[in-house]
Amino acid sequence: QVQLAESGGGLVQAGGSLRLSCAASGRTFSIYRLGWFRQAPGKERDFVAAITWSTNNTYYADSVKGRFTISRDNAKNTLYLQMNSLKPEDTAVYYCAAAIALSSRFYEQRMYSDWGQGTQVTVSS
């Protein structure tokens, strides 16, 4: 099992930036991919971005492409999400998730076996 702990959320004005962090612990050697998902009030949880741990291949939802950057620090077992040009519609609880199974379906929540508690991001207009 992999334990995940997000941090870095907060309140920011539209056009601003935030960087989320996700510290991984436990069986980190088993991680195949890490991802970020978000859930806005009254909506389903959606895919935001993902990174394959060994290859550094990255994937993004169309809604954040060009504004968000996912990265990881292997030495620190930490995942990051740099969010720029934030919009009010980016307001959501952001979750970090770990997948240990090999899959091309990086956008599917059920491919991720471990989840963090989430961190709130609020973008004011």
Disulfide bonds with the S-S distance in Angstrom:
Cys22-Cys96 2.09
